[in-house]
Amino acid sequence: MEKRSLAVMIIGIAAYLVYIFAYVGIERLTPILAKIDAMMVVMSMIFLLISILLHGLSWHILIGGEIRGISKTISATIASLFASYVVPIGAASELVRFFIATRLIGISVATTVLSILAHRISTTLAPLIALLFLILYLREDLVVVGSATITTILAVYLVVIVFPNVLAMGLIKTRIFENLMRRYEKYLSRIIGDGVSTFSEEYRRSMAGLISGSRFPLALIISLIEWFFLVISMYAIFMALSLNRDLVIAAVSIIMIQILWWILPISFAGSIGITDLLASIAYQLLNFEPGASASIVVIYRLVSLTSLLILLYPSLKILGIYPREIRRIYRESRDMKTDQAGG
């Protein structure tokens, strides 16, 4: 895993450097970065820190946890987000969050799976609602970008991101999923323990409680607030680079990044270079110059990584995870893969 991760990182960074020097031109990038407003970068980081904490809070509500357990669920969220920087594979964040929730915090498998899926829906619906309000509020002051571009991005977001998450959440309580569970029960029991046979029934009960209660609406409201701070964080980067763009463009750019985050088979955060290249090209769809696009991506990468590093140590300490424990977990997961390959 370490060699594979390192190889992906080296290839990605090399590809991005070729893009910077051969296409963008270092002479177009350095003048933009030279006049950056450091205070706005710090503000962007503060807004992103708040957004990350709210991200964990919305998941905690969906789990149905008590106030006294909130620090552990938020810490699990932070650790899982950081994992996406270390492991360059898709869904790394969800897999780590699942492991921490079920093995370290003691949340049941069915509740964890349901809460993660519901959280995905909450965090994917929130930007659409927030963007609609922004367009209505700023309709007279918008900096015009091709409406076809924004419409296309939103259509892709709905079809590729929102709809599959809703479908997955509903599919788990069907007979089709139960048949799959029975078919692969031997292998699933190694991952989720002895509760494979009762998973579907427990999942149905958890879903009924989630739908009939107020947890999902409350989590959605918190996700909306989370997205407000996330958009403000991106807007602060625009201001730091003296780019004349409004909040709508900041919101659309975050949605565009999230599309890349969800659809790529590699981790958006962990695949340094490759995803930066794709994001730099994608920003040009919003009429940013190549130099400005690359500058946004570089600053956003530094802000997001620094924010997670600030929160990581206290989160690991709350969870009781230390370097030796991380190595032990890694060895156990590697041995499990070896056993599965041998069986």
C-alpha positions in Angstrom: 0.0 0.0 0.0 2.8 2.4 0.9 4.6 1.8 -2.4 1.4 2.1 -4.4 0.5 5.4 -2.6 3.9 6.8 -3.2 3.9 5.8 -6.9 0.5 7.5 -7.4 1.8 10.7 -5.6 5.0 10.8 -7.7 3.2 10.3 -11.0 0.5 12.9 -10.0 3.0 15.6 -8.9 5.1 15.0 -12.1 2.0 15.3 -14.3 0.9 18.5 -12.5 4.4 20.1 -12.8 4.4 19.3 -16.5 1.0 21.0 -16.8 2.2 24.1 -14.8 5.4 24.6 -16.8 4.3 23.4 -20.2 0.7 24.8 -20.4 0.1 27.4 -17.7 3.6 28.9 -17.6 5.3 29.7 -14.4 5.4 33.3 -15.5 1.6 33.5 -15.3 1.4 31.7 -12.0 4.0 33.6 -9.9 2.6 37.1 -10.3 -0.8 35.9 -8.9 0.8 34.1 -5.9 3.2 37.0 -5.2 0.3 39.4 -4.4 -1.7 36.9 -2.3 -3.4 38.3 0.8 -2.2 36.2 3.7 -4.9 37.4 6.0 -7.6 36.1 3.7 -5.9 32.8 3.4 -6.0 32.5 7.3 -9.7 33.5 7.2 -10.3 30.8 4.6 -8.6 28.2 6.9 -10.8 29.3 9.9 -14.0 29.0 7.9 -12.9 25.6 6.7 -12.1 24.4 10.2 -15.6 25.4 11.3 -17.0 23.5 8.2 -15.1 20.3 9.1 -16.4 20.4 12.7 -20.0 20.9 11.5 -19.5 18.0 9.1 -18.8 15.8 12.0 -21.7 17.2 14.0 -24.3 16.4 11.3 -23.1 12.8 11.2 -23.3 12.6 15.0 -26.9 13.7 14.9 -27.7 11.1 12.2 -26.2 8.4 14.4 -28.5 9.5 17.2 -25.6 9.8 19.6 -25.7 11.6 22.9 -24.0 14.9 23.7 -21.3 13.2 25.7 -20.2 11.1 22.7 -20.0 14.0 20.3 -16.2 14.5 20.6 -15.6 10.9 19.4 -17.8 11.0 16.4 -16.5 14.4 15.3 -12.9 13.1 15.9 -13.7 10.0 13.8 -14.9 12.2 11.0 -11.7 14.3 11.1 -9.5 11.1 11.1 -11.4 9.7 8.2 -11.1 12.9 6.2 -7.4 12.9 6.8 -7.2 9.3 5.7 -8.3 10.4 2.2 -5.0 12.3 2.1 -3.0 9.2 3.0 -4.8 6.5 1.0 -5.2 7.4 -2.7 -8.3 5.2 -3.3 -11.9 6.2 -3.6 -14.2 5.9 -0.5 -11.2 5.8 1.8 -12.8 8.3 4.1 -16.0 6.2 4.5 -14.1 3.0 5.1 -12.0 4.5 7.8 -15.1 6.1 9.4 -16.9 2.7 9.3 -13.9 1.0 11.0 -13.6 3.6 13.8 -17.3 3.7 14.4 -17.8 0.0 14.7 -14.5 -1.1 16.2 -13.4 1.8 18.4 -16.6 3.7 19.3 -18.9 0.7 19.5 -21.7 1.8 17.1 -23.6 -1.1 15.5 -22.8 -2.0 11.8 -26.4 -1.3 10.6 -26.6 2.1 12.3 -23.1 3.1 11.0 -23.9 2.1 7.4 -27.3 3.9 7.5 -25.8 7.0 9.1 -23.0 7.2 6.5 -25.4 6.9 3.6 -27.8 9.4 5.1 -24.9 11.8 5.8 -23.9 11.5 2.1 -27.4 12.5 1.1 -27.5 15.3 3.6 -24.1 16.7 2.4 -25.1 16.4 -1.3 -28.5 18.0 -1.0 -27.2 20.9 1.1 -25.2 22.6 -1.7 -28.2 22.5 -4.1 -30.4 24.2 -1.6 -27.7 26.7 -0.6 -27.0 27.5 -4.3 -30.6 28.1 -5.0 -30.9 30.6 -2.1 -27.7 32.3 -3.3 -28.9 32.7 -6.8 -32.2 34.2 -5.6 -30.5 36.5 -3.1 -27.8 37.7 -5.4 -29.7 37.6 -8.7 -29.2 41.3 -9.4 -25.4 41.4 -8.5 -24.2 38.2 -10.1 -21.0 38.1 -12.1 -22.3 36.4 -15.2 -20.9 33.0 -16.2 -22.4 30.9 -19.0 -25.6 29.6 -17.6 -25.2 26.5 -19.7 -22.0 25.7 -17.8 -23.6 26.0 -14.4 -26.7 24.1 -15.5 -24.5 21.3 -16.9 -22.5 21.1 -13.6 -25.7 20.9 -11.5 -27.2 18.3 -13.8 -24.1 16.1 -13.6 -24.2 16.6 -9.8 -27.8 15.4 -9.5 -27.4 12.4 -11.8 -24.0 11.2 -10.7 -23.9 12.2 -7.0 -27.3 12.7 -5.4 -29.4 10.1 -7.2 -27.0 7.1 -6.6 -26.7 7.9 -2.9 -30.5 8.0 -2.5 -30.7 4.7 -4.5 -28.0 3.0 -2.4 -29.8 4.0 0.8 -33.0 2.4 -0.4 -31.5 -0.6 -2.0 -30.1 -2.0 1.3 -33.5 -2.7 2.6 -34.6 -4.7 -0.4 -34.7 -8.5 -1.0 -32.0 -8.1 -3.6 -29.6 -6.9 -1.0 -30.6 -9.6 1.4 -29.9 -12.2 -1.2 -26.4 -10.7 -1.8 -25.8 -10.7 2.0 -26.6 -14.4 2.3 -24.5 -15.2 -0.8 -21.4 -13.5 0.6 -22.1 -14.0 4.3 -18.8 -15.9 4.8 -16.7 -13.0 3.6 -18.8 -10.2 5.1 -18.6 -11.8 8.5 -14.9 -11.2 8.5 -15.6 -7.5 8.0 -18.7 -6.7 10.0 -18.6 -9.6 12.5 -21.4 -12.0 13.5 -24.3 -9.6 12.9 -24.6 -10.4 9.2 -27.7 -12.4 9.5 -29.5 -9.6 11.5 -28.1 -6.7 9.5 -31.1 -6.2 7.2 -33.7 -6.2 10.0 -31.7 -3.9 12.1 -31.1 -1.6 9.2 -34.9 -1.4 8.5 -35.5 -0.5 12.2 -32.8 2.2 12.1 -34.2 3.7 8.9 -37.7 3.8 10.3 -36.4 5.7 13.3 -34.5 8.1 11.1 -37.4 8.8 8.7 -40.0 9.3 11.5 -37.8 11.4 13.7 -36.2 14.9 13.4 -32.6 13.8 13.0 -32.4 14.0 9.3 -34.0 17.5 8.9 -31.7 18.7 11.7 -28.6 17.1 10.1 -29.6 18.8 6.8 -29.8 22.2 8.5 -26.3 21.7 10.0 -25.1 20.6 6.5 -26.5 23.8 5.1 -24.5 25.8 7.7 -21.5 23.7 7.0 -21.8 24.5 3.3 -22.1 28.2 4.0 -18.7 28.2 5.8 -17.3 26.0 3.0 -18.4 28.4 0.3 -17.2 31.4 2.4 -13.8 29.6 2.7 -13.5 29.3 -1.1 -14.7 32.9 -1.5 -11.9 34.0 0.8 -9.4 32.3 -1.5 -10.9 34.2 -4.4 -10.4 37.5 -2.4 -6.9 36.4 -1.4 -6.0 36.1 -5.1 -7.9 39.3 -6.0 -10.3 37.4 -8.3 -13.6 39.2 -9.0 -16.0 36.3 -8.5 -19.2 36.1 -6.4 -20.5 33.6 -3.9 -22.4 31.7 -6.6 -19.2 30.9 -8.4 -17.6 29.9 -5.1 -20.5 27.5 -4.5 -20.5 26.1 -8.0 -16.7 25.5 -7.8 -17.1 23.6 -4.5 -19.8 21.5 -6.2 -17.4 20.9 -9.1 -14.7 19.7 -6.7 -17.2 17.4 -5.0 -18.2 15.9 -8.3 -14.5 15.0 -8.9 -14.3 13.7 -5.2 -17.2 11.3 -5.6 -16.8 10.0 -9.2 -13.1 9.3 -9.3 -12.0 5.8 -8.4 -9.0 7.4 -6.6 -9.2 9.6 -3.5 -9.5 13.3 -4.6 -7.4 14.5 -1.6 -4.9 11.7 -1.5 -4.1 11.6 -5.2 -1.9 14.7 -5.0 -1.1 16.1 -8.5 -3.6 14.0 -10.5 -6.7 15.5 -9.0 -5.0 18.9 -8.8 -4.5 18.7 -12.5 -8.2 17.8 -13.1 -9.4 20.5 -10.8 -7.2 23.2 -12.5 -8.7 22.2 -15.8 -12.2 22.1 -14.4 -11.9 25.7 -13.0 -11.4 27.0 -16.5 -15.0 25.9 -17.2 -16.0 28.8 -14.9 -14.0 31.3 -17.0 -10.9 31.4 -14.7 -7.6 31.9 -16.5 -5.2 28.9 -16.4 -2.9 30.8 -13.9 -5.8 31.7 -11.7 -7.2 28.2 -11.8 -3.9 26.6 -10.8 -3.5 29.2 -8.0 -6.9 28.4 -6.6 -6.1 24.7 -6.5 -2.7 25.2 -4.9 -4.1 27.5 -2.1 -7.1 25.3 -1.5 -4.9 22.2 -1.2 -2.7 24.0 1.4 -5.6 25.4 3.3 -7.5 22.0 3.5 -4.4 20.0 4.4 -3.3 22.4 7.1 -6.8 22.6 8.6 -6.9 18.8 8.9 -3.5 18.6 10.4 -4.5 21.2 13.0 -7.4 19.0 14.0 -5.8 15.6 13.6 -3.7 15.2 16.7 -6.4 16.1 19.3 -8.8 13.9 17.3 -6.5 10.8 17.5 -5.9 11.5 21.2 -9.7 11.6 21.9 -10.1 8.3 20.0 -7.1 6.7 21.7 -5.3 6.1 18.4 -1.5 6.5 18.6 1.2 5.6 16.0 1.7 2.1 17.4 -2.1 1.5 17.2 -2.2 2.8 13.6 0.5 0.3 12.7 -1.3 -2.5 14.4 -4.6 -1.7 12.6 -2.7 -1.6 9.3 -1.1 -5.0 9.9 -4.4 -6.5 10.9 -6.1 -5.2 7.8 -3.2 -6.4 5.6 -3.3 -9.9 7.3 -7.1 -10.0 6.7 -6.6 -9.3 3.0 -3.9 -12.1 2.9 -6.3 -14.5 4.5 -9.1 -13.6 2.1 -6.8 -14.1 -0.9 -5.6 -17.5 0.5 -9.2 -18.6 1.2 
